[in-house]
Amino acid sequence: MMRIHKLYHRHRFTLSFSSPLSFPSSPSLLPLAPPRFLTLRRRTAANFASMSTSRFRHIVPLAAVSTEDGAGGAVNGSVSSSSTADTYYDYEDDLALGVGYCVPPPEIRDIVDAPPVPALSFSPFRDKIIFLKRRALPPLTDLARPEEKLAGLRIDGYCNSRSRMSFYTGLGIHEILPDGTLGPEVEIHGFPEGAKINFVTWSPDARHLSFSIRVNEEDSNTSKLSVWVADVETGKARPLFQSPDVYLNAVFENYVWVDNSTLLVCTIPSTRGAPPKKPLVPGGPKIQSNEQKNIIQVRTFQDLLKDEYDEDLFDYYATSQLVLASLDGTTKDFGPPAIYTSLDPSPDEKYIMIDSMHRPYSFIVPCGRFPKKVELWSADGKFVREICDLPLAEDIPITSNSVRKGMRSINWRADKPSTLYWVETQDGGDAKVEVSPRDIIYSQPAEALEGEQPVILHKLDLRYGGISWCDDSLAFVYESWYKTRRIKTWVVSPGSEDVTPRILFDRSSEDVYSDPGSPMLRRTQAGTYIIAKIKKGGDEGRYIILNGSGATPEGNVPFLDLFDINTGSKERIWESDKEKYFETVVALMSDQEEGDLQLDRLKILASKESKTENTQYNFISWPDKKIVQVTNFPHPYPQLASLQKEMIRYKRKDGVQLTATLYLPPGYNPSTDGPLPCLVWSYPGEFKSKDAASQVRGSPNEFAGIGSTSALLWLAKRFAILSGPTIPIIGEGEVEANDSYVEQLVASAEAAVEEVIRRGVAHPKKIAVGGHSYGAFMTANLLAHAPHLFCCGIARSGAYNRTLTPFGFQNEDRTLWEATNTYVEMSPFMSANKIKKPILLIHGEEDNNSGTLTMQVRKEFPRLLFL
């Protein structure tokens, strides 16, 4: 394995591999909700789909807290940490030897190593809150653990889970008192000291918590995950299984609460032996054929299966035995061993929808496209019926909005006891095929009568994007089309065939100024989340609440609108402070009872922050909008508490309005201190119109979150930071944006540099540019095509030769052979001879991003070095 950590001091180029470690971005942000157009699964995402922004740093879903770092859309959780002694070698000795890892200077190290505030999770009934404690950074020993790279996944064979899972270190429960303040902490106790905690989940009745722990990760047994449960009132925790030899298989699904006292757990089969051994001699050549002449275009996926041995190893680690485990200690095997990827109980707790994958596998696509079976089982373990068995999907076109053939997005209706709904494409999954309708939404009871056909709920001409359910009289259906950026919201009456669906909103997804917001959801007694209906006194109107980001030319001003579904009229019932603070509504907190919510008894959870004050959480109660502060987190980096932040606007030479956030060190005065060295850190974006590209996104009052890889760390070294200057690559009408990528990139960079120089805050000869991923690609291009602007560059985990990603990249749908000139002209590798300024190329040696393979930097560096 290649291990490089060299500094070529006498050359102008530097290559740094994090051998073989690639640090995560250490997010302190835990999303409260899935994206707006994803359908909520029961008890896995709380009533936060109403959020138009997922920037809350400390909140986790009310019902389920998982901290795995894995592919397939899993939510990233808290960040692990270690002491300096665990993480770093001796700084002075390393400098002398020129080898090993080096710590940053103290002013930066103190910020990175500061302990993070806890994550939060509210109980289903909003009467308790968990503080999930965590550490700042993972130790190198965690990042260096061996990994099995199989089917697009990275598996920790010792833990039988995804590798490099972050974790919590402790759990503390507080009761929410009647006045909104928090009672004393009840610490969860009884598990081994030093245990790493994952998958924290409330029981439906909020009387128990379930979670997994792992202890000694050097031991093949104790490193495996065991399932524990804790009594919420006393905090006493105990193992779920009486036998100490039952371990959790967390490669895909882990466990779900079936009812208040029973969990369905994915366990490692008790009959499993040792892992299969790799044959010393291959059984034959590796052969791939396409005798059917299928057109298969796939991105450059990493960590794929390579041979029969890999297939056997994937089966070994991914196969689970489902076990029904009750809190009284009784257990029962549930179905046969299989690779279970999803467990989804019905709202009435009578059924469980179970997804699994099976052979034949593929050597050219990851496991998300393997054959997939969806079955319906009763909650006590009896097979009911097969819903579908989808074949291997190697041929999904690369065009945006292309999808898998057959049934997809199979879910339970959140407003019904046990009704399924799903979508089927009518264009064969190929977005290039013109057809109407393009998608059809179907519905069917869990146990359909013999001969009972699925009911068509709605037909769509764009691509299905999700449903927000309310009841038989109301649901929102979303559809969108990336190529045109069009997005529609339909109002449908699922229980009334005679009511014609109508379009509620029809707009451009790029036009953030026209975003009306998303409906706020409420929890039902069944643990699902539906659109909250609102009663306004004796008014007979049909009201909901729209929660919006409130984008304006002055920045985001989040709001709540009381919206009449019948008339379309709006009444603003809450709006963020726009002078000093940035406030955002997180969730409804007054939905414990069934039925419509009374406006004058509304209660919400909101976040509040400013440029210099870190995020805190408040309860706001109607009718007088009384505020009670829930948290009082200390400032994470008080040494930067008085940093200066300003959202600035300036124009590109073609008239496009650009925006950036300018950060200056505490106490800095340009008139007396003069211009500073400046770091410009950005990431390009594609747009279909100049107007949309010119719109302001974000708020000038947001708190500056600084993670371990943040460019803002350089404020501690008295740098000016121009963060996120917009770099729009615009292709209006039928024009492809990337056909003028370099020209627009340079024009945007020129405008940004001219602005910071004009303000007198940046020294013209000391301006650096940097970025991550597509931002690294941008950095290399700017040093090649605009060397007059920057003195050096930092390119982290980027791709530099687009001919190595021939079937599309980023949002480029055309292949290399369809847009050869664009691929070549955009590739800084082809212009490496023009790069004369120093560039630091940083890349995780084991990067598994399909667009930024490590080979990209390995190819770029020698070319730079010898030109």
N, C-alpha and C positions, 0 to 999 in steps of 0.2 A: 504494500500500500504506500502510495506516495505521501511523504510528510515533508512539507516545505515551510520553513519560516526563515526567510533570508531578507536581508536589507542590502541592496546593491548600492552602497554609499557613493560609488564613483560613477554611477550611471544615473540617468534622469528618471528611470522607471523603477517602481517597487512592486513586488509581488508578495502578497501575504495570504497563505492558506491558514485556516483556523484548524489545523491538522489534528485529528479529523473532525474537529468540532465546529459546528456553526451555531452561534448563540442565537436563541430566539430573541425577539424584540422585547421580551419581558413586559407584556402589556399589563397595566394595572386596570385596564378597562374590561369589564365583564358584561357582555351584551345582555340586556334585559329581555330581549325578544328576538324572534327570527325576523328576517327581512319582511317588509310589509306584505309581499305577495305570496309568502309561503303559508300553507295551512298549518294551524296549530295542532300538534298532537296532544292527546290528553295527558295532563299532569307533567308535561315536559317544558312547556313555555307558558308563562303566566299572562296576565292581561296586559301585555306590553306591546302587542303588535301595533298598537296605536301610535307608537313612537315613530317619529320621522327621522330620528337620529339615534344611533346607538353609541353614544360617547360617554355613558355613565361609567365611572371608573371603578365603582365599588359594589354595584348591585348585581346579584345573580338571580335567576328565575325563582319565583316564589315556591314553586313546587319541586324543582329538581336542580341540583347543583352538581355538575360534572366537571372535572378539571383535566380531562384528557386532552392532549395535544395530538390530534390525529386528522387524517384525511377524511373526505366524505362529508364535510360540513359540520363536523363536531365542534362544539363550542369550546374555545380555549378558556381555561380557568386560571387559577392563581399561579403565581410564580414561586418556584422553590428558591431557597437561598442557602448559603453556607457562610461560615466565618471566613475571614481573610486567609487564615491558615489553611483551610480546606481548599480554597479556590485558587490561591496564587502561590507561586514560588517566591523566593527571596529576591526582592527588586534589585538591590545593589549588586548581588552576585550575578544576576542575569545580565545586567548592563555590562559588567566586566567581561563576561564570557560571550556576550552577543547571541545567546541562545535562550530558549524557554519562553515562558509567558511573563509579561511585564505589567505591573499595575500602573494606572494613570497617576498623575500628581495628586496630592491630597485634596485639593479643592474640587477636583472632579470625583475622586474616589469617595469622598464623604457623601456626595449626592447619590451616587450609584448604590452605595451600601446602606443608605438610610432604610430602616425597616418600613415596609409598606403598611398602609392602613388595612384593616380587615375588609374582606368582602362581606356583603349582607344578603340575607335571604329571609323573606317574610313567610310566616306560616300560612296555610291555605285560608285561615279565618282571620288573618291580619291582626291576631292578638299577641303574637310573639315574633321575635326577630333573632336570627342567628348571626353572630359575628364569627366569620370563618377566618382564622388567623393564618398568616403565611409568612414566608421569608422573602428576602429581597432577590437573591440570585441563586441559581442552582450551582452546586459544586461541580468542578470539572469531572469528578468521578462519576456523577450522574450522566453527564454528556458523553463521556468516553465509554459507557457500557456497550457491550457487543450488541449488534442488531442483526436480525434476519430480514433481508430485503426481498419481499415476496408479494407479487401481484399488486404492486403499487403501494404497499404498506411497509412500515418498518416496525418490526415486532421485537420486544424484549423477551427472549426465550426464558429467562429466569422468572420473570413476573407473569409471563403469558398474557401480556397486554401490549398496547401500543408503546413504543419506546419513548423515553424522555417525557413521561407524564409529569406535569407539574403536580403540586400537592398542597394540602393544608396541614398545618402543624397542630391545630387545636380548634375546638368549637365551644362557643359560649352563647347561651340562650338568655335573652332578656324578655320579660313580659312587658307589653305595651300597656301602661296604666291608663285609666279613664281620661286623665288630662293630657294624654299624648306623650308623656315623658316615659323613660325606660326604668324598669325595676332593676334590682340587683342581678348580677350575672349568675346563672347556674352553669357551671362548667361541666362539660361532658367528660366523664372519667371512667376508669376501669380498663382501658386498653393499654398496651405496653408503652412505656416511655420511649419517645423518639419515633413513634409510628408515623408513617406518611398516610394522610387521609385523602380519599377520593370518593366521588359519586355520592355526595351527601343528598339525601332525598327525604322529604316529609312523607309520612303516611297520610292517606286521604283524610283521616279524622284528626290529624296533627298531634296525636298522642305519642308518636314514636318517630325517631329518625333512623334511617338506614345509611350505612356508609361502608366503605372498604378500607382496610388498612394493610400495609406491608411494612415489614420490620427490617430484618437483616438481609439486604439484597445480595450479599455474597454467597448466601446459602441457597441451594436449589429449592428447598421447601419453604423456609420462612420468608423468602423473598416473594413468594406467590401471594396473591391478594386473598384475604379472607373477609367474609361479610359479617358485619356487626350491626346490632340494633341498640338504641338507647331510649330510655324512658325520658320523655321531655320534661316531666315535672321534677324528677329527682336528679337527672343527669347521668344515672348509672347505665353503663354500657356493658354488653355481653356479646359473645359470638352468637350468630344466628343458628349455626349448625352445632349440634352436640359433638359430632365427630370432628377432631382436629384435622382430618385428612381431606376435607372438602374445600376446594379452592375455586375462586372465581375465574372464569375465562372472560377477559375484558378486551379481546382483540376486536370484537364488533360491539354487540349489545352487552349489557351487564346484568341488570335486574330491573323489575318493575313491581310496584305494589298492585296486586290483583284485587285486594279489598283491604279493610282496615287491619287485618291480622295475618295476611298471607302475601308472600313475595314469590314471584317466578324468577328463578336465578339461572343464569348460564354458568354451568360448572365445568371444570375439567373432568372428562370421563374417568371414572375410578379404574377402569380397565386399561387405560392408556399406559403404554410402556415407555421405553426410551425413544428419543427421536430417531427417525430413519438415518442410516449412515450413507454418506455420499459414496457411490461406487468408485473404486480406484480407477477403473477403466470404463469409459463411456460404452453404452450398449450399442451404439451406432451413430451415424452422422445426424446432425440436427437438420431436419428438412421442413421447409415451409413451402406450400404450393398454393396456387390460385387457379385450379383447373376450371372452376366455375366462371372465371373472368369477372369476379366481383370488383367493383371500384371501391377500394379501401384507402381512405386518407385519414391518418391519425397524427396527432401531435407527438412530439418526441417524449413520450412517457418514460419515466424512470422506474427502476426497481421492479421490472416485470419478471414473470416466471420465465425461466430459460430452458428447462428440460423436465423430464419426468421426476427426477429427484426433487426439484423445486415444487412440483405439484404435490408430491407426497408430503413434503415438509409443510406446505401451506395447509393441507388437510390436517396434519398433526396438530398444529398450533391453533387453527381456527375452529376446529370441531368442538362443539359443546354438547353436554347433556343437560337438558332443561330439568330443573327440580322445583316442585312446589314445596315451599318451606313455610310452616306456620310458626307464629311466635311461641306456641306451646311446645315446640321442639319436634313435631311430627313432620316427616318429609315424604315425598312421593315423586318418582321419576315421571316426567311429562314428555311423551313422545320419544322417538328414537334419536340417537346422536346425529347431529347435522351441523352445518355451518349456519347458525342462526344470526341474522343481521338486524332484526327488529322485532320487538315484542310490544304490542299495542292493545291494551284492554279496551273493550267497548265501554261507553259511558255508564251503562247499567250493570257492568261487571259480570255479565253472563258469558261473554265471548272474549277470545284473544286472537287478534290477527297476527300471524307469525310469518315473517319473511325469512327465506333462506336462500343460499346459493349452492350450485352444484356443478359437476362436470357436464360437458367438456369445457376446460379452461382455455385460456388464450395466452399466447406468447407476445402479442402485440398491443393489447389493451389491459388496463388495470382491472381489479376485481369488481369495480362498480358496474362493469359491462358484462360480467359473467352471467350465465343462465340464472334466472331468478324465479323462485317459486313463492307464491303467496297462498297461505292456507288459513282456514278458519277452524279454531278449536273452541270447545266449551271451556269455561274457567276451571272445571275440575279435571281436565285432561282428556276429553274425548274428541276425536277427530270429527269435524262437521262436514267440511267440503273444501275442495281446492278452488281458489278464486282464479288463479292464472298460473301458467308456467311459461315464462318468457325465455326465448332462445338467446344464445350468445349474440351480443350486439357489437360486432367489430366494424360495422359499416355505417355508423352514424356520420353524416356529412359534417365537414368542419364549418360550414356556414352557420353564422349566429342564428339562434332560434331553431336549429335542427335538434331533434329529440329521438328517443328510442321508439321503435314501433310497438304497438300493442297497448295494453292497459298500463297506465302510469298514474302517479299521485293518488294512490289508493288510500283512503282515509275514512274514519268514522265521522258522520255528521255530528257536530258539537251540540246541536239542539235536539237530537233524537236519542232514544235509548240504545239502539243498535242498528243503524242504517248506514250502509256503505255508499261512498261515491268515488268516482274516478274519472279519468280523462282518456280518450283515445284519439290519436291523430288520424286525420283523413288524407294527409299528404305523404304518407309513408315515412314520416319523420324528416323529410327533406324540405328545408325552408325555401329552396329554389323552385319548388313545384307550386304553380299557381292553382289554387283550388278553393272552393267555398262550399261548406264551411271548412276551416282548417283543423279545428278541434271540436269534439263533442263531449259534453259532461253528462255522465250517466249516474243513476242512483238505483239502489236495490236493497231490500231488507237483508239482514244477515242470513236468515234461513228463508229463502224465497220458496214460494209454493211451486209445486211441479208445473213446469210450463210457463211460469211467471217470468216475463222478459224485463230487463232493466228499463227504467224510465229515463227518457231524455230530459235533462234539466235545462240545458242551454246549449246553443251552437255559437261558435266563435270564428271570426275570420282572421283574427290575429292569433298569437300563441297564448294559451292559457297561463295565467299567473297566480291563481289561488282564489279562495272563497273565504269571506267572513260571514259566518252564519249568525242568524238571530232567532228566527222562528219560521213557521210556514208562510208568514206574510212578508218576510223580509230577509234578504241576503244580498251581499255585494259580491259580484264576480269581476275579476280583474283579467285583462288581456293586454298584451303589449307586443311591439315589433321593433327590434333594435335598429334595423336598417333605417327606419324613418323616425325613430325615437318616439313613436306614437304610443300612448297608453290610455286605456279606456277603463272606466268603472261602470258596471251595469247594476241596476236595481232589479232584482227578480223576486217573485213570490213563489217559493218552491212548492207550496201546497195548493196553488191555484193555477190550473192550466189556462183558464180564461183571462188571466191578467198578463198582458203583453210586457215582456221585459223592456226597460227603457235605459238609455244612456244617462248616467248622472254626471260624469266628468269625461271629457275627451280632450286631451292636451298632450303637449310634448314633455317627455320625461326630463329633457334638458332645461325646460323653463321652470326654474325653481320659484320664480316670483308668482307663478300661477298655481302652485301646489296648494290645494284646499285643506290638506291634512288627511289623517286616517281616522277611522272610527275607533273610539275607545272601547275596549272589551271588558267584560265583567266575568267573574267566576260563577259557575253554576254549582248547585249542590252535588252534581255528579263529578265535579272537578274539571269540567271543560270550560272553554272561554268563548263567549258569544258577544255580539254587539250589544252594548248597554242602551236600553231604551230609557228615556228621561221624561218624567212628568213635570210640567211647569204649572204649578197651582191648579186651577180649574180649566186650564187651556186644553182643548181637545186635539191640538196638533200632535203629529207623530215626530218626536224629537230624538236625536242622537247627539253625541259630542264628537266634534272633529278636533283632533290634536295635531297641530301643525308646527313646522319649524319656523315659519314666518320670515322667509327670506325677503330682504328689502335691499335697496341700494346702499343703505347704511349698515347692513349686516343683519343677521338673523335675530328676530324678536318672536320667540315661540308664543303660541296662543292656544286657547280653547274656544271653539265656537259652538254655540247651541244651534243645531242645524235642523230645520224642518224638512223631512224627507219629501213631503207632499208638495210644498211650495218652493223649496230651494232657498228660503230666506234664512239669514244668519244673524245671530246676536253674539257679540264677543263677551264672554263671561269671565275671561281671565287673560292676562297678557304679561309677559315678562317685563321686569324693570329694564328699561333701555338706556338709562343714563350711566349707571355704574355696574349693574349686575347682569348676569346671564342666567336665566332660570328656565328649567324645562320640566314638564309634567312627566312623571315616570309611570304612575299607575293609579287606578281607582282604588280607594281603600274603604268604600262604603257599600260594598256589594255582598254583604253576608246573607242578606235575605233575598228570597226569590221575588220576581216581579220587577216592574219599572222602578227606577231610582228617582227619588224626589230631589229636584234641583236644590231646594232650600236645605237639604240635608247631605249635600254632596261633600265628600272628603277625598282628597287626593294626596299623593306623595309627590313632592317636587324637589329637584336639585337646585342649588343656588351657589354661584361662584362669581368671582370677579378676576380682573387681571392679576391681582396680588393675593386674593383670598381663595384657598383651595375649596373643593367641592364639599358642601354639607347637604344634609337632607332634612326637609321640613314636611310636616303635615299642614295642609291648608283646608279649613272647614268652612262651608257655607252655613248661613247666609252672609255672615259678616267677614268671611275670608280670614278667620283667625289663624295665625301662624304659630306652630309649635315646633321648635328645633329638635330634631331627633338625634343627630350626631354632632360631635364636637371634635373632629379629627385634627390633630396638630398639623402645622404646615410641614410638608415633607422635606423642604430644603429652605430653611429660614435664611440662609446666607444669600439667597436670590429672591427673597420676599419683595424687595423693592425694585425688581427688574422693570425696565421700561418696555411697553408693548404698544404698537400702533398698527392699525390696518391701513395700508396706503393704497392709493389708486394712481395709475398712470396709463399712458396710451402707447400702443405699438404703432409703428410708422404707417400701417394700413388702417389705422383708426380704431382697432379693436381695443376696448377698455380692459386693462389688466389689474389684478389685485395681488397683494402680498401682505404678509405680516412681518413687520420689522421689530426685532428685539434688540435692545441695547442694555449693557451691563448696569447694575445699580450705581447710582451716583454719577453716571456719565453725562458730560456737558460738551457738546461739539464745539462750542465757541472757545472753551478753555482747554479742552483735552485734545482737540484736533481729530482728524479721521482715524478710524480703527481698521485693523485687518477684518475682513468680512467673509463669511461663508454663506454662499447661496445654495440652499438645499431644496430640490424640487422634484416633480414627477409630471411628465406631460399627460395631457388628456385629449381625447378626440371629441369634436363637436360637429353638428350639422349646420349650425348657423352662427354668424358673428354676434348676433344679439344674445344668444344663450351663452356663448363663450365669455361675453362681457359682464355677465351677472355676478354679483357678489355672493360668495358662499362662506358661511362661518360667521362668528361674532367677534367684534373687537374686545368684548368683555369676558371672553372665555379664559379660564385659568390655564396657564402654560404647564401642561403635563410634560415632565421630563423623565424619559425612560433611560435604560442603560445604553441604548444605541442612538439616543436623540442628538440631533445637531445642536440643540440648545445647551448641551453640556459645555460648549465652548464659551458660553457667557461667563462661566467661572474663570476663564482665561482672558477676559476682557476683549472678546470678539464681538463684532456686530453680526447678527444672524438675520438673513432675509429668508424667512421660512415660507415654503409653499407658494412662491410666485407662480401665477398661472401661466402655463405654457400650452395654450390651446393650439391644436392641429385641426384646422377647420376644412371640411369638405362639403360645400353647399350643393344641394340638388343631387345630380348624378356624379358629381366630382368626388373622387376618392381622396380622402384627407392625406394619406401617406404619400401621394404623388408629389406633394410639395412639403414634405416633412422637414427637410433640412432648412429650407428657406424660412419657414414659419418658426422653427426652433431658434434659429439665430436671431430673427427679428424680435422674438419675445425676450431672449436673453439680453440683447442690446438695450431694450427698453428698461429692463430691471436694473442693469448695471448703471445706465445713465441716471436713473432716479436716485440710487443710493449715493452716487457721486455728487449729484446736484444738491442733495440734502447735507452734504459735508460730513456724513457719518462713515464713509468707506474710503480707504486709501486706494486710488486708482491702480496702483501697482501691487496691491495686496488683497485682491479679491479671488477667492477660491470658489469652485463649483463642485457640488457633490449630489449624489442620489443613490437610491437603492433600487435594484431590479431594473425596471424600465427607466428609472432615474439614473442608474449607472450607464445604461445605453445612451441616454441623453448627455451625460457628462463626457463620455468618450467622443461623441459627435461634436460637442461644443469645442473641445480642445483641438479637434481636427479642423473644424470649419470656422471657428471664431477665436483663434488664438490671441487676438488682440484684447479680448475681454478679461481673460482669467490668467492668473499666475500659476495655477496648478489645479488638480482635480482629485476627487475621491470617488471611486466607482465601486460600489459594494454589491456583489451578487448579481452581476449583469450579464447580458448576452451581447455579443459584439459582431457576430457574423450570421446574418439572417439566412444564408444559404444552408446553415445547419439546422434551421427550423423551417423546412420547405413547405409544410402544410399549414401555414398561418402562424401568427404570433399576436399577442395582445388582442386587439380588435380587428386585425387584418384577416379577412376571410379568403382572400385570393391566395392561390398557391404560388410557389416560386416560378413555375412555368407560365402562369397567367400574368404575372407582374414582375418579370425578371429585372427590369431596370429599377423598379422601386426597391426590391429586395437588396440589390447591389448598392444603389446610391444611399440607402439608409444605413448600411453596415459600416460602422467606423473601422472595422477590420480592413475594409477596402481602401480606407484613407489613412491607415496607420502611419504611413510615411510623412503625413502632414503634422503629426502630433510632435511638437517640439518642447512642450511644457511638461513638468513632472506630473505623473499620474500614479496614484496609489490604487492598485487593483486588489480588492479584498473579496475572498470567496470562501464559503464553507466547502471543505474538501468533499463532503458527502451531500452536496445540494441535490435535492430530489425534485426541484421545480422543473416541470416539463419545458419551460421556456428559457431556463438559465442553467443549463448543465455546466458542471465544472469544466468540461472540455473547452467551453467558450473562453474562459480566462487563460487556460493553459495554451490555447492556440494564439490568443492575443498577445500574451506576454513575450514569447520568443520573437514575434514579428516586430514588436516595439523595440525590443532589446537590440536587434541586429540591423534595423533599418538606419 
